[in-house]
Amino acid sequence: MRKKTIFKKLVLREIHLKRKVFLPFFRPCIGREEREGVNSVLDSGWIGKGAKTEEFENEVKKYVGSKYAIGTNSCTSALELSLSAAGISREDEVITTPMTFPATANVIVHTGARPVFVDIEKDTLNIDPGKIENAITIKTKAIIPVHFAGYPCRMSEILKIAKKYNLFIIGDAAHAFGSEYYNRKIGSIGDLTCFSFYATKNITTGEGGMVTTNNKKLADKIRLLSLHGISSDAWRRFQGKTYKHWETILPGYKYNMYDIQAAIGLAQLKKIDKFIKIRENYARIYDKAFEDTPEIIIPAMQDQIKHSYHLYVVMFKLEDLTVTRDEIMNILQSSNIGIGVHYRALHLHRFYRKAYGFKRDDFPIAEYVSDRVLSLPLYPKMAKEDVLDAARAVKEIAAKYKKRKIF
Ligand SMILES: *Cc1c(COP(=O)(O)O)cnc(C)c1O
């Protein structure tokens, strides 16, 4: 009997323009300066939190134009310290966007407060200030605007609402180091701003974060909470000639930055403007490549803001295509183009559905966007040719899977 072999038809065919070498979605840009910085800390005899951390805090402060900066071990801990310093606790509500990384809402949950999502704007993918007031109750204590991909939120409207209802503004600026809103750097607007220096972010310390603020009381409290809540850190204790006792003022956390991270950060900070310039140039190359492809919606742009281009996020008009975003994703990945998805709307993740009863249709714009977004590689270590490869591959998919109009 002849054996019948069934060849399962490969649904996702490889595209014509397959790259020979995989283009990673992201690679950090680390040079000689970072290595020398780390070595000098290792050789100094003091590798914990000390002078380098303070130096990095001072440089970040200068760069963003804030009065205070406190280094942390991540943006997540920076957010948690900020909520804690603002006195957020059980029975409170905190407003944020569902189009974000889980950390933004997880930290609200940790305080015992309730995360309240507000839908986003379809063009900037940021929280829609016009919908915030509807979500405010007597329990609302704070708003966490997330500057998605590095595009600043409409802060003047958010500040107005915060003033009217006496709310804290704690910015999640994990994507927005270097972004500007009407000539003011993100980090100098609102009560507190939290940055991430995680490996993939615009500048990195490997892992790390920072809170910036102009409020001395909040700054002092965050500094205290970030290092056990004790009256004097180890570095200061060893500076004096005589031994001084320290004591616990608050039951703090262990969330501080330390000198090896700060040394990398100091070297990275010197390169941030150059990094953003390259990101901008690459974003323009993508924009131009997709100009004549109506199935691909490119990121929003506006004159009054400076976009840090942490991410280059396109949206696919699925109505005009015969493939889903996930299928496009798989074709690109198997064609050696690394991609990312930022984000699948957070209210639809299991924990948030189960704990708070969120469901489909709660935030229609976030859901629409969540099914259609795809982030393309964008980082200084790429070559222009890499950007063109990624753009060509995406365009080829759009052309190949375009719905034919039947009249
Ligand atoms: C990366 C990221 C975080 C978390 O940053 P960590 O430094 O890794 O804690 C928080 N929010 C957003 C929007 C992020 O992209």
The ligand as an SDF file (V2000), in Angstrom:
LIG
                    3D

 15 15  0  0  0  0  0  0  0  0999 V2000
   10.3980   49.0950   31.2470 C   0  0  0  0  0  0  0  0  0  0  0  0
    9.1820   49.6840   31.8080 C   0  0  0  0  0  0  0  0  0  0  0  0
    8.9140   49.7150   33.1880 C   0  0  0  0  0  0  0  0  0  0  0  0
    9.7700   48.9870   34.1830 C   0  0  0  0  0  0  0  0  0  0  0  0
   11.0690   49.4010   34.1990 O   0  0  0  0  0  0  0  0  0  0  0  0
   12.1320   48.5720   35.0670 P   0  0  0  0  0  0  0  0  0  0  0  0
   13.2940   49.4930   35.1660 O   0  0  0  0  0  0  0  0  0  0  0  0
   12.4340   47.3300   34.3240 O   0  0  0  0  0  0  0  0  0  0  0  0
   11.5020   48.3000   36.3950 O   0  0  0  0  0  0  0  0  0  0  0  0
    7.8040   50.3990   33.6350 C   0  0  0  0  0  0  0  0  0  0  0  0
    6.9580   50.9940   32.7790 N   0  0  0  0  0  0  0  0  0  0  0  0
    7.1460   50.9640   31.4560 C   0  0  0  0  0  0  0  0  0  0  0  0
    6.1850   51.6730   30.5640 C   0  0  0  0  0  0  0  0  0  0  0  0
    8.2510   50.2870   30.9270 C   0  0  0  0  0  0  0  0  0  0  0  0
    8.4290   50.2160   29.5830 O   0  0  0  0  0  0  0  0  0  0  0  0
  1  2  1  0
  2  3  1  0
  2 14  2  0
  3  4  1  0
  3 10  2  0
  4  5  1  0
  5  6  1  0
  6  7  2  0
  6  8  1  0
  6  9  1  0
 10 11  1  0
 11 12  2  0
 12 13  1  0
 12 14  1  0
 14 15  1  0
M  END
$$$$
